[in-house]
Amino acid sequence: MSYLRIFHLVHILTLCRILEVAPPRIGEDKPALVRAEIELSFDQLSEDVKRDWEDLKPDDVVFLIAVKGYTENSGLMEAPKNRFGIESIRSAEVIQMLDSDNRPIKQPGRKRAGKRRLHVKIDSVTYQVRVNNSS
C-alpha cells in the first residue's frame, strides 16, 4: 500500500548543492549516483507542517518545484506551467534529515526551529541531461 503525503506549499528551500556524483557504471553514460543537500528553513512554518517535514524517512520521495512566480496577467487558457511560473519539477529520494548541528534527526519532534539539511538522491539521468545542456 502506498501512502501519499501532500505538504503545504511554502518557501523553505534556502540552498541546494550537489554533494557527490559517482562515476557511471560500465556501459552507461549517466552517473551511478547523484547525492544532493537541500537546506531548509523552518522558522516561519506552523508546528504541524514542521512535523510533516521532520517525519520524512529514508526512501521517501519528495518533489522539488522551482517556481519563478505567479502572475495574475496570465490568461486562463495558458498552460499551468506558464501561468504559475513553474520552471522545473524534480523528484528526489530521501537519504536522511540533519538538524542545524548536522546530526541525523532520529527522534521526530525534537527542536523544531531553525534550519534542517535534507540529504537526497536525485535522478541521475535528468542531472546528466542538465549538465550536457549547460555546456
N, CA, C and O atoms as a MOPAC input file, in Angstrom:
PM7 MOZYME 1SCF
protein

 N      0.85100 1    -1.17600 1     0.00000 1
 C      0.00000 1     0.00000 1     0.00000 1
 C      0.89800 1     1.24100 1     0.00000 1
 O      1.81600 1     1.34800 1     0.81300 1
 N      0.63200 1     2.15500 1    -0.89700 1
 C      1.43600 1     3.37500 1    -0.92900 1
 C      0.72600 1     4.47400 1    -0.14400 1
 O     -0.49400 1     4.47100 1     0.01500 1
 N      1.52000 1     5.39100 1     0.32700 1
 C      0.98700 1     6.47700 1     1.14600 1
 C      1.49000 1     7.78400 1     0.57200 1
 O      2.69400 1     7.95100 1     0.37600 1
 N      0.61100 1     8.68700 1     0.30800 1
 C      0.96800 1     9.97100 1    -0.27400 1
 C      0.72900 1    11.06600 1     0.74000 1
 O     -0.37200 1    11.20900 1     1.27100 1
 N      1.77100 1    11.83900 1     1.00600 1
 C      1.62800 1    12.99300 1     1.89000 1
 C      1.77200 1    14.23900 1     1.03700 1
 O      2.69700 1    14.34100 1     0.23100 1
 N      0.89000 1    15.15600 1     1.20700 1
 C      0.96700 1    16.40800 1     0.47300 1
 C      1.29800 1    17.49700 1     1.47600 1
 O      0.56400 1    17.71600 1     2.43900 1
 N      2.40600 1    18.17300 1     1.24200 1
 C      2.84500 1    19.22600 1     2.13800 1
 C      2.34800 1    20.57000 1     1.64300 1
 O      2.09400 1    20.76600 1     0.45400 1
 N      2.22000 1    21.47200 1     2.56900 1
 C      1.84100 1    22.83400 1     2.21500 1
 C      2.93200 1    23.44200 1     1.35100 1
 O      4.11900 1    23.18300 1     1.54900 1
 N      2.51400 1    24.25400 1     0.39200 1
 C      3.49100 1    24.96200 1    -0.42000 1
 C      4.05600 1    26.10200 1     0.40700 1
 O      3.33300 1    27.01800 1     0.79900 1
 N      5.31600 1    26.03900 1     0.66100 1
 C      5.96900 1    27.04900 1     1.48400 1
 C      7.31700 1    27.39600 1     0.88300 1
 O      7.88200 1    26.62100 1     0.11200 1
 N      7.81900 1    28.54400 1     1.23400 1
 C      9.13500 1    28.98200 1     0.78400 1
 C     10.14100 1    28.56500 1     1.84000 1
 O     10.45900 1    29.33700 1     2.74500 1
 N     10.64100 1    27.34400 1     1.72500 1
 C     11.54700 1    26.85900 1     2.75800 1
 C     12.93700 1    26.53000 1     2.23600 1
 O     13.89500 1    26.44200 1     3.00400 1
 N     13.03800 1    26.35000 1     0.94000 1
 C     14.31800 1    25.98400 1     0.37100 1
 C     15.24100 1    27.19300 1     0.34500 1
 O     14.92800 1    28.20700 1    -0.27900 1
 N     16.37600 1    27.08500 1     1.02300 1
 C     17.30200 1    28.21000 1     1.02700 1
 C     18.56800 1    27.90700 1     0.23800 1
 O     19.26000 1    28.83400 1    -0.18300 1
 N     18.88800 1    26.63900 1     0.02700 1
 C     20.10800 1    26.29500 1    -0.68300 1
 C     20.03100 1    24.84600 1    -1.13700 1
 O     19.53400 1    23.98400 1    -0.41300 1
 N     20.52200 1    24.58900 1    -2.32700 1
 C     20.60500 1    23.21400 1    -2.82600 1
 C     21.97200 1    23.05300 1    -3.47700 1
 O     22.35200 1    23.83600 1    -4.34700 1
 N     22.70800 1    22.02800 1    -3.04700 1
 C     24.02900 1    21.81200 1    -3.64700 1
 C     24.26300 1    20.32100 1    -3.86300 1
 O     23.75400 1    19.47100 1    -3.13100 1
 N     25.04800 1    20.04100 1    -4.88900 1
 C     25.41600 1    18.66500 1    -5.19900 1
 C     26.57300 1    18.26400 1    -4.29200 1
 O     27.58500 1    18.96100 1    -4.22100 1
 N     26.42200 1    17.14900 1    -3.60500 1
 C     27.45700 1    16.65200 1    -2.69800 1
 C     28.36100 1    15.61600 1    -3.35000 1
 O     29.56000 1    15.55900 1    -3.07800 1
 N     27.76800 1    14.79800 1    -4.21500 1
 C     28.53300 1    13.68700 1    -4.78900 1
 C     27.94400 1    13.29300 1    -6.13100 1
 O     26.72600 1    13.21600 1    -6.29900 1
 N     28.82900 1    13.04700 1    -7.07700 1
 C     28.43500 1    12.49500 1    -8.37100 1
 C     29.33500 1    11.28800 1    -8.60500 1
 O     30.53400 1    11.43300 1    -8.84100 1
 N     28.74500 1    10.09000 1    -8.53700 1
 C     29.52400 1     8.85600 1    -8.71000 1
 C     29.71900 1     8.58500 1   -10.19600 1
 O     28.81700 1     8.84900 1   -10.99100 1
 N     30.88000 1     8.06300 1   -10.58300 1
 C     31.13700 1     7.78600 1   -11.99300 1
 C     30.12700 1     6.78900 1   -12.56100 1
 O     29.57400 1     5.96500 1   -11.83100 1
 N     29.89700 1     6.87400 1   -13.85900 1
 C     28.94300 1     5.93700 1   -14.48900 1
 C     29.40400 1     4.48900 1   -14.36400 1
 O     30.59800 1     4.20000 1   -14.28400 1
 N     28.43600 1     3.60100 1   -14.35100 1
 C     28.75400 1     2.16800 1   -14.39600 1
 C     29.23500 1     1.82900 1   -15.80900 1
 O     29.00200 1     2.58500 1   -16.75200 1
 N     29.88700 1     0.71900 1   -15.93800 1
 C     30.39900 1     0.29900 1   -17.24800 1
 C     29.24400 1     0.18500 1   -18.23600 1
 O     28.23600 1    -0.46500 1   -17.95900 1
 N     29.40200 1     0.82600 1   -19.39300 1
 C     28.40100 1     0.78300 1   -20.45100 1
 C     27.31100 1     1.83500 1   -20.32500 1
 O     26.42400 1     1.90400 1   -21.17600 1
 N     27.35800 1     2.65300 1   -19.28400 1
 C     26.34600 1     3.70000 1   -19.10600 1
 C     26.99800 1     5.07000 1   -19.24800 1
 O     28.20900 1     5.21400 1   -19.08000 1
 N     26.18400 1     6.06700 1   -19.55900 1
 C     26.72200 1     7.42300 1   -19.69100 1
 C     26.13000 1     8.38800 1   -18.66700 1
 O     26.35900 1     9.59600 1   -18.73900 1
 N     25.38100 1     7.85700 1   -17.73100 1
 C     24.84000 1     8.68000 1   -16.64300 1
 C     25.54900 1     8.31600 1   -15.34700 1
 O     26.02600 1     7.19000 1   -15.20500 1
 N     25.62900 1     9.24500 1   -14.40100 1
 C     26.27000 1     8.91200 1   -13.12000 1
 C     25.54200 1     7.77000 1   -12.41500 1
 O     24.32500 1     7.62600 1   -12.53100 1
 N     26.30200 1     6.96800 1   -11.68700 1
 C     25.70200 1     5.87200 1   -10.92000 1
 C     24.86600 1     6.41900 1    -9.76000 1
 O     23.89300 1     5.79400 1    -9.33800 1
 N     25.25600 1     7.60200 1    -9.24600 1
 C     24.56600 1     8.20700 1    -8.11100 1
 C     24.80900 1     9.71000 1    -8.12400 1
 O     25.91900 1    10.16400 1    -8.40200 1
 N     23.77800 1    10.47300 1    -7.82500 1
 C     23.92800 1    11.91400 1    -7.60900 1
 C     23.27700 1    12.20900 1    -6.26800 1
 O     22.07500 1    12.02000 1    -6.08500 1
 N     24.09900 1    12.67800 1    -5.33200 1
 C     23.62200 1    12.97800 1    -3.97800 1
 C     23.66000 1    14.48000 1    -3.78100 1
 O     24.64700 1    15.13300 1    -4.11900 1
 N     22.57700 1    15.03200 1    -3.23000 1
 C     22.47100 1    16.47700 1    -3.02900 1
 C     22.04700 1    16.78800 1    -1.60100 1
 O     21.51500 1    15.93900 1    -0.88700 1
 N     22.30100 1    18.03500 1    -1.21000 1
 C     21.88100 1    18.52100 1     0.10000 1
 C     20.98500 1    19.73100 1    -0.11900 1
 O     21.32700 1    20.65800 1    -0.85300 1
 N     19.84200 1    19.69900 1     0.52800 1
 C     18.88700 1    20.79900 1     0.43100 1
 C     18.77600 1    21.41700 1     1.81100 1
 O     18.44400 1    20.73500 1     2.78100 1
 N     19.05200 1    22.70200 1     1.89700 1
 C     18.94100 1    23.40000 1     3.17800 1
 C     17.53200 1    23.98200 1     3.27300 1
 O     17.05700 1    24.66500 1     2.36600 1
 N     16.88300 1    23.69100 1     4.39000 1
 C     15.50300 1    24.11200 1     4.61700 1
 C     15.43700 1    25.02900 1     5.82900 1
 O     16.13700 1    24.81400 1     6.81800 1
 N     14.60500 1    26.03800 1     5.75000 1
 C     14.40200 1    26.92600 1     6.89100 1
 C     12.99800 1    26.68800 1     7.43400 1
 O     12.01100 1    26.83600 1     6.71300 1
 N     12.91700 1    26.31600 1     8.71500 1
 C     11.63700 1    26.01600 1     9.35100 1
 C     11.10500 1    27.17400 1    10.17900 1
 O     10.07400 1    27.03700 1    10.83800 1
 N     11.78300 1    28.29900 1    10.15700 1
 C     11.45100 1    29.40700 1    11.05500 1
 C     10.00400 1    29.87900 1    10.97700 1
 O      9.41500 1    30.20700 1    12.00700 1
 N      9.42100 1    29.92200 1     9.79500 1
 C      8.09400 1    30.51300 1     9.65600 1
 C      7.00600 1    29.48600 1     9.40000 1
 O      5.93500 1    29.83000 1     8.90100 1
 N      7.26700 1    28.23400 1     9.73300 1
 C      6.28700 1    27.18400 1     9.49500 1
 C      5.51000 1    26.86100 1    10.76600 1
 O      6.02400 1    26.99100 1    11.87600 1
 N      4.27700 1    26.44200 1    10.58400 1
 C      3.48200 1    26.01800 1    11.73600 1
 C      4.01200 1    24.67500 1    12.23300 1
 O      4.71500 1    23.96900 1    11.51000 1
 N      3.67100 1    24.33300 1    13.46000 1
 C      4.17400 1    23.10000 1    14.07300 1
 C      3.76800 1    21.84800 1    13.29000 1
 O      4.56700 1    20.92100 1    13.16300 1
 N      2.53800 1    21.80600 1    12.76400 1
 C      2.11100 1    20.61100 1    12.03800 1
 C      2.86800 1    20.44800 1    10.72400 1
 O      3.14700 1    19.32100 1    10.31600 1
 N      3.20600 1    21.54500 1    10.05700 1
 C      3.97600 1    21.45800 1     8.81500 1
 C      5.41400 1    21.04900 1     9.12300 1
 O      5.99200 1    20.23500 1     8.40300 1
 N      5.99200 1    21.60100 1    10.17800 1
 C      7.34200 1    21.20200 1    10.59800 1
 C      7.38000 1    19.70200 1    10.88600 1
 O      8.30500 1    19.00200 1    10.47500 1
 N      6.37500 1    19.23000 1    11.58800 1
 C      6.30300 1    17.81100 1    11.94600 1
 C      6.23900 1    16.95100 1    10.67900 1
 O      6.90700 1    15.92000 1    10.59700 1
 N      5.43900 1    17.36900 1     9.69500 1
 C      5.35600 1    16.61100 1     8.44300 1
 C      6.72300 1    16.50100 1     7.77000 1
 O      7.11400 1    15.42100 1     7.32800 1
 N      7.44100 1    17.60700 1     7.69200 1
 C      8.76600 1    17.58700 1     7.07100 1
 C      9.73600 1    16.71800 1     7.86700 1
 O     10.50000 1    15.95200 1     7.27900 1
 N      9.71700 1    16.82600 1     9.18000 1
 C     10.64700 1    16.05500 1    10.00000 1
 C     10.31100 1    14.56600 1    10.03200 1
 O     11.15400 1    13.74500 1    10.39200 1
 N      9.09300 1    14.22100 1     9.65900 1
 C      8.70000 1    12.81500 1     9.63200 1
 C      9.14000 1    12.10000 1     8.35200 1
 O      8.88900 1    10.90500 1     8.19800 1
 N      9.79600 1    12.82100 1     7.43300 1
 C     10.30200 1    12.15400 1     6.23700 1
 C     11.30000 1    11.07700 1     6.64200 1
 O     12.12400 1    11.27300 1     7.53500 1
 N     11.20800 1     9.94100 1     5.96800 1
 C     12.07000 1     8.80100 1     6.27400 1
 C     12.91800 1     8.46300 1     5.05100 1
 O     12.58700 1     8.85400 1     3.93200 1
 N     14.02000 1     7.72800 1     5.27300 1
 C     14.80000 1     7.27600 1     4.12600 1
 C     13.90700 1     6.52200 1     3.13600 1
 O     13.01900 1     5.76500 1     3.52900 1
 N     14.15900 1     6.74400 1     1.86500 1
 C     13.42900 1     6.15200 1     0.73700 1
 C     12.11500 1     6.85600 1     0.41700 1
 O     11.48500 1     6.51800 1    -0.58500 1
 N     11.66600 1     7.83700 1     1.23800 1
 C     10.50400 1     8.63800 1     0.84800 1
 C     10.88600 1     9.46200 1    -0.38200 1
 O     12.05400 1     9.80400 1    -0.56800 1
 N      9.91800 1     9.77200 1    -1.20000 1
 C     10.16300 1    10.57700 1    -2.39400 1
 C      9.55900 1    11.95900 1    -2.19900 1
 O      8.41500 1    12.10100 1    -1.76700 1
 N     10.35300 1    12.97600 1    -2.52600 1
 C      9.87500 1    14.35600 1    -2.46600 1
 C      9.97400 1    14.95300 1    -3.86300 1
 O     10.77900 1    14.50900 1    -4.68200 1
 N      9.16300 1    15.94700 1    -4.12300 1
 C      9.21000 1    16.65500 1    -5.40100 1
 C      9.67100 1    18.07700 1    -5.13700 1
 O      9.13600 1    18.76700 1    -4.26900 1
 N     10.65800 1    18.50000 1    -5.88600 1
 C     11.21300 1    19.83400 1    -5.76800 1
 C     10.71400 1    20.64300 1    -6.95900 1
 O     10.95100 1    20.28700 1    -8.11300 1
 N     10.02600 1    21.72500 1    -6.66100 1
 C      9.43400 1    22.53900 1    -7.71900 1
 C     10.07900 1    23.91500 1    -7.68900 1
 O     10.01600 1    24.61800 1    -6.68000 1
 N     10.69700 1    24.29300 1    -8.79700 1
 C     11.27800 1    25.63300 1    -8.92700 1
 C     10.21800 1    26.53000 1    -9.54900 1
 O      9.74900 1    26.28000 1   -10.66000 1
 N      9.84500 1    27.57800 1    -8.81800 1
 C      8.78000 1    28.47500 1    -9.26200 1
 C      9.33800 1    29.88200 1    -9.42000 1
 O      9.95800 1    30.42800 1    -8.50700 1
 N      9.11000 1    30.44800 1   -10.57500 1
 C      9.56000 1    31.80600 1   -10.86100 1
 C      8.64200 1    32.81100 1   -10.19700 1
 O      9.10400 1    33.83000 1    -9.68400 1
 N      7.36700 1    32.54000 1   -10.19900 1
 C      6.39700 1    33.43400 1    -9.57700 1
 C      5.09100 1    33.44100 1   -10.33800 1
 O      5.06800 1    33.32300 1   -11.56300 1
 N      4.03200 1    33.57700 1    -9.62000 1
 C      2.68800 1    33.61300 1   -10.18000 1
 C      2.41000 1    34.99800 1   -10.74000 1
 O      2.74700 1    36.00700 1   -10.11900 1
 N      1.80400 1    35.04400 1   -11.90100 1
 C      1.40700 1    36.33600 1   -12.46600 1
 C     -0.08400 1    36.32200 1   -12.73700 1
 O     -0.60600 1    35.39800 1   -13.36100 1
 N     -0.75700 1    37.34100 1   -12.26800 1
 C     -2.19700 1    37.41800 1   -12.46600 1
 C     -2.55800 1    37.83800 1   -13.87900 1
 O     -3.71900 1    37.73900 1   -14.27700 1
 N     -1.58900 1    38.30200 1   -14.63400 1
 C     -1.83800 1    38.72800 1   -16.01200 1
 C     -1.97800 1    37.55000 1   -16.95800 1
 O     -2.40800 1    37.72500 1   -18.09800 1
 N     -1.62800 1    36.36700 1   -16.51200 1
 C     -1.71100 1    35.18800 1   -17.36400 1
 C     -3.15700 1    34.86800 1   -17.67900 1
 O     -4.04100 1    35.00500 1   -16.83300 1
 N     -3.38000 1    34.44600 1   -18.89000 1
 C     -4.72500 1    34.07500 1   -19.30300 1
 C     -5.11100 1    32.70700 1   -18.78500 1
 O     -4.25200 1    31.86700 1   -18.51600 1
 N     -6.40400 1    32.48800 1   -18.64700 1
 C     -6.88100 1    31.19700 1   -18.14100 1
 C     -6.56300 1    30.05800 1   -19.08800 1
 O     -6.45800 1    28.90700 1   -18.66500 1
 N     -6.40800 1    30.37100 1   -20.37100 1
 C     -6.13400 1    29.32600 1   -21.35100 1
 C     -4.63900 1    28.98100 1   -21.42200 1
 O     -4.25500 1    28.01800 1   -22.08700 1
 N     -3.81200 1    29.75400 1   -20.75000 1
 C     -2.38400 1    29.49000 1   -20.76000 1
 C     -2.08500 1    28.23400 1   -19.93600 1
 O     -2.76400 1    27.94900 1   -18.95000 1
 N     -1.07800 1    27.50400 1   -20.34900 1
 C     -0.70200 1    26.27100 1   -19.64100 1
 C     -0.36800 1    26.58400 1   -18.18900 1
 O      0.25700 1    27.60800 1   -17.91400 1
 N     -0.77300 1    25.71700 1   -17.24000 1
 C     -0.47600 1    25.95600 1   -15.81600 1
 C      1.00000 1    26.20500 1   -15.55200 1
 O      1.35700 1    27.00600 1   -14.68800 1
 N      1.86200 1    25.51200 1   -16.30300 1
 C      3.30900 1    25.70700 1   -16.13500 1
 C      3.67400 1    27.17700 1   -16.32600 1
 O      4.44400 1    27.73500 1   -15.54400 1
 N      3.13200 1    27.79200 1   -17.34500 1
 C      3.42400 1    29.20000 1   -17.62100 1
 C      2.65500 1    30.13500 1   -16.70000 1
 O      3.19800 1    31.13800 1   -16.23700 1
 N      1.41700 1    29.81600 1   -16.43800 1
 C      0.57000 1    30.68600 1   -15.62100 1
 C      1.09200 1    30.80200 1   -14.19200 1
 O      1.03700 1    31.88000 1   -13.60000 1
 N      1.59800 1    29.70600 1   -13.63400 1
 C      2.07100 1    29.71900 1   -12.25200 1
 C      3.58400 1    29.87000 1   -12.13900 1
 O      4.12000 1    29.84800 1   -11.03100 1
 N      4.27900 1    30.02000 1   -13.25900 1
 C      5.71400 1    30.27000 1   -13.23700 1
 C      6.55700 1    29.05700 1   -12.88000 1
 O      7.66300 1    29.21100 1   -12.36300 1
 N      6.06300 1    27.86100 1   -13.14300 1
 C      6.82100 1    26.65300 1   -12.82000 1
 C      7.96600 1    26.51000 1   -13.82200 1
 O      7.74700 1    26.40400 1   -15.02800 1
 N      9.18500 1    26.51100 1   -13.29900 1
 C     10.35700 1    26.37600 1   -14.16500 1
 C     10.80600 1    24.93000 1   -14.30300 1
 O     11.21600 1    24.50700 1   -15.38400 1
 N     10.73200 1    24.16600 1   -13.21200 1
 C     11.10600 1    22.76100 1   -13.29400 1
 C     10.52300 1    21.99600 1   -12.10900 1
 O     10.23800 1    22.55700 1   -11.05100 1
 N     10.36000 1    20.69900 1   -12.32700 1
 C      9.91300 1    19.79100 1   -11.27100 1
 C     10.88600 1    18.62100 1   -11.27200 1
 O     11.13400 1    18.01100 1   -12.31200 1
 N     11.43200 1    18.31300 1   -10.11000 1
 C     12.37800 1    17.21100 1    -9.97400 1
 C     11.93500 1    16.33600 1    -8.80700 1
 O     11.38400 1    16.81700 1    -7.81700 1
 N     12.18600 1    15.06100 1    -8.94900 1
 C     11.93200 1    14.16000 1    -7.82300 1
 C     13.26100 1    13.83500 1    -7.15000 1
 O     14.32100 1    13.89600 1    -7.77300 1
 N     13.18300 1    13.49300 1    -5.87600 1
 C     14.37700 1    13.12500 1    -5.11400 1
 C     13.98100 1    12.10000 1    -4.06700 1
 O     12.86900 1    12.12700 1    -3.54100 1
 N     14.90300 1    11.20000 1    -3.77300 1
 C     14.67400 1    10.16900 1    -2.76500 1
 C     15.41800 1    10.55400 1    -1.49600 1
 O     16.61600 1    10.83400 1    -1.53100 1
 N     14.71400 1    10.56600 1    -0.39000 1
 C     15.29600 1    10.98300 1     0.88500 1
 C     16.33700 1     9.96500 1     1.35000 1
 O     16.10600 1     8.75500 1     1.33700 1
 N     17.49200 1    10.49700 1     1.76200 1
 C     18.52400 1     9.67800 1     2.40200 1
 C     18.42600 1     9.88200 1     3.91400 1
 O     18.29300 1     8.92100 1     4.67200 1
 N     18.49300 1    11.15400 1     4.34400 1
 C     18.35300 1    11.47000 1     5.76500 1
 C     18.11700 1    12.95600 1     5.96000 1
 O     18.39100 1    13.77000 1     5.07900 1
 N     17.59900 1    13.29300 1     7.14200 1
 C     17.38800 1    14.68600 1     7.55300 1
 C     18.36200 1    14.96800 1     8.69000 1
 O     18.48500 1    14.18700 1     9.63300 1
 N     19.05900 1    16.11500 1     8.57700 1
 C     20.02100 1    16.52600 1     9.60500 1
 C     19.52100 1    17.78700 1    10.29300 1
 O     18.83400 1    18.60300 1     9.67800 1
 N     19.86700 1    17.95000 1    11.57600 1
 C     19.47400 1    19.16500 1    12.29100 1
 C     20.48500 1    20.27500 1    12.03000 1
 O     21.39900 1    20.10400 1    11.22300 1
 N     20.33000 1    21.39800 1    12.69900 1
 C     21.20100 1    22.55400 1    12.47300 1
 C     22.64000 1    22.29600 1    12.91100 1
 O     23.54400 1    23.04000 1    12.53000 1
 N     22.86100 1    21.25100 1    13.70500 1
 C     24.21400 1    20.87400 1    14.12200 1
 C     24.76600 1    19.72300 1    13.27900 1
 O     25.76900 1    19.10700 1    13.63800 1
 N     24.10200 1    19.44100 1    12.15400 1
 C     24.49300 1    18.36200 1    11.22600 1
 C     24.42900 1    16.96800 1    11.84500 1
 O     25.18100 1    16.07600 1    11.45200 1
 N     23.53300 1    16.78200 1    12.80900 1
 C     23.30500 1    15.46300 1    13.39000 1
 C     22.01500 1    14.90000 1    12.80600 1
 O     21.04100 1    15.63100 1    12.63100 1
 N     22.00500 1    13.59100 1    12.50100 1
 C     20.76900 1    12.99500 1    11.97000 1
 C     19.61100 1    13.16400 1    12.94300 1
 O     19.77300 1    13.00900 1    14.15300 1
 N     18.46000 1    13.47800 1    12.40800 1
 C     17.25900 1    13.59400 1    13.23500 1
 C     16.70400 1    12.19600 1    13.39600 1
 O     16.17300 1    11.61100 1    12.45100 1
 N     16.83300 1    11.66600 1    14.59900 1
 C     16.38300 1    10.30700 1    14.87200 1
 C     15.06200 1    10.30800 1    15.60800 1
 O     14.29500 1     9.34900 1    15.52400 1
 N     14.79700 1    11.37900 1    16.32600 1
 C     13.57000 1    11.46700 1    17.10200 1
 C     12.75100 1    12.63700 1    16.59400 1
 O     13.01600 1    13.78100 1    16.96400 1
 N     11.75800 1    12.37100 1    15.75100 1
 C     10.91800 1    13.47000 1    15.30300 1
 C     10.32600 1    14.19000 1    16.50500 1
 O      9.97200 1    13.56400 1    17.50400 1
 N     10.22400 1    15.47500 1    16.40400 1
 C      9.64700 1    16.23300 1    17.49900 1
 C     10.68100 1    16.92300 1    18.36000 1
 O     10.32700 1    17.71500 1    19.23400 1
 N     11.95900 1    16.63900 1    18.13300 1
 C     12.98600 1    17.38000 1    18.85700 1
 C     12.84400 1    18.84700 1    18.52100 1
 O     11.78800 1    19.26600 1    18.04700 1
 N     13.84300 1    19.61500 1    18.74400 1
 C     13.83600 1    21.04100 1    18.44700 1
 C     13.31300 1    21.28300 1    17.02700 1
 O     13.87000 1    20.74600 1    16.07000 1
 N     12.25400 1    22.08200 1    16.87600 1
 C     11.62700 1    22.27000 1    15.57700 1
 C     11.85300 1    23.65600 1    14.98000 1
 O     11.07600 1    24.08500 1    14.12800 1
 N     12.87000 1    24.34500 1    15.39400 1
 C     13.12200 1    25.67100 1    14.82800 1
 C     14.40700 1    25.63400 1    14.02300 1
 O     15.16600 1    24.66600 1    14.07700 1
 N     14.63700 1    26.69400 1    13.28300 1
 C     15.90300 1    26.84100 1    12.58700 1
 C     15.97200 1    26.10700 1    11.27000 1
 O     14.96800 1    25.91900 1    10.58100 1
 N     17.18700 1    25.69400 1    10.93500 1
 C     17.44500 1    25.09300 1     9.64100 1
 C     17.60400 1    23.58900 1     9.74900 1
 O     17.99300 1    23.05100 1    10.78600 1
 N     17.29100 1    22.93100 1     8.64800 1
 C     17.49100 1    21.49300 1     8.51200 1
 C     18.21700 1    21.27200 1     7.19900 1
 O     18.15400 1    22.10100 1     6.29100 1
 N     18.90500 1    20.14900 1     7.10900 1
 C     19.54400 1    19.74500 1     5.86400 1
 C     18.94800 1    18.40100 1     5.47300 1
 O     18.96400 1    17.44600 1     6.24900 1
 N     18.43400 1    18.34900 1     4.27700 1
 C     17.83000 1    17.13200 1     3.75500 1
 C     18.78800 1    16.56300 1     2.71100 1
 O     19.04000 1    17.19600 1     1.68600 1
 N     19.32500 1    15.36500 1     2.97100 1
 C     20.18500 1    14.70200 1     2.00600 1
 C     19.31200 1    13.79500 1     1.14700 1
 O     18.52100 1    13.00100 1     1.65600 1
 N     19.47300 1    13.93300 1    -0.17200 1
 C     18.62700 1    13.20600 1    -1.11600 1
 C     19.46000 1    12.64600 1    -2.26500 1
 O     20.55900 1    13.12000 1    -2.55400 1
 N     18.89900 1    11.61900 1    -2.91100 1
 C     19.43600 1    11.12800 1    -4.18300 1
 C     18.54700 1    11.71500 1    -5.27000 1
 O     17.32200 1    11.61400 1    -5.20900 1
 N     19.17600 1    12.32800 1    -6.26200 1
 C     18.38000 1    12.87800 1    -7.35600 1
 C     18.56400 1    12.02400 1    -8.60000 1
 O     19.52700 1    11.26600 1    -8.71400 1
 N     17.63400 1    12.15800 1    -9.52000 1
 C     17.62800 1    11.36900 1   -10.74600 1
 C     18.88700 1    11.65400 1   -11.55800 1
 O     19.11200 1    12.78700 1   -11.98600 1
 N     19.70200 1    10.63100 1   -11.76700 1
 C     20.97600 1    10.82500 1   -12.45900 1
 C     20.80600 1    11.08400 1   -13.95300 1
 O     21.64900 1    11.74600 1   -14.55700 1
 N     19.73800 1    10.57900 1   -14.55900 1
 C     19.50600 1    10.82900 1   -15.98500 1
 C     19.20900 1    12.31000 1   -16.20100 1
 O     19.80800 1    12.94400 1   -17.06900 1
 N     18.28800 1    12.86000 1   -15.41400 1
 C     17.94700 1    14.28200 1   -15.53200 1
 C     19.15600 1    15.14900 1   -15.21000 1
 O     19.38400 1    16.16100 1   -15.87200 1
 N     19.92000 1    14.76900 1   -14.21700 1
 C     21.12900 1    15.50900 1   -13.86400 1
 C     22.08600 1    15.55300 1   -15.05500 1
 O     22.60600 1    16.61700 1   -15.39100 1
 N     22.32100 1    14.40900 1   -15.69100 1
 C     23.24800 1    14.35500 1   -16.82100 1
 C     22.73700 1    15.17800 1   -17.99900 1
 O     23.52600 1    15.84000 1   -18.67300 1
 N     21.44800 1    15.14800 1   -18.25500 1
 C     20.86900 1    15.95800 1   -19.33600 1
 C     21.12700 1    17.43800 1   -19.08000 1
 O     21.51600 1    18.16900 1   -19.99100 1
 N     20.91300 1    17.88200 1   -17.84200 1
 C     21.14700 1    19.30400 1   -17.49300 1
 C     22.60500 1    19.67000 1   -17.63600 1
 O     22.92400 1    20.75500 1   -18.12200 1
 N     23.50800 1    18.78000 1   -17.21900 1
 C     24.94200 1    19.03700 1   -17.35900 1
 C     25.30800 1    19.16500 1   -18.83700 1
 O     26.03400 1    20.07700 1   -19.23300 1
 N     24.79800 1    18.24100 1   -19.64000 1
 C     25.09000 1    18.27300 1   -21.08000 1
 C     24.54200 1    19.52700 1   -21.74700 1
 O     25.19000 1    20.09700 1   -22.62500 1
 N     23.35500 1    19.95900 1   -21.33700 1
 C     22.72900 1    21.14100 1   -21.94600 1
 C     23.39600 1    22.43700 1   -21.51800 1
 O     23.33800 1    23.43100 1   -22.24200 1
 N     24.02500 1    22.44100 1   -20.35400 1
 C     24.63900 1    23.67700 1   -19.86700 1
 C     26.04700 1    23.87100 1   -20.41100 1
 O     26.62600 1    24.94600 1   -20.25300 1
 N     26.60600 1    22.84600 1   -21.04900 1
 C     27.97200 1    23.00500 1   -21.56700 1
 C     28.01400 1    23.32500 1   -23.03900 1
 O     29.09600 1    23.48500 1   -23.60500 1

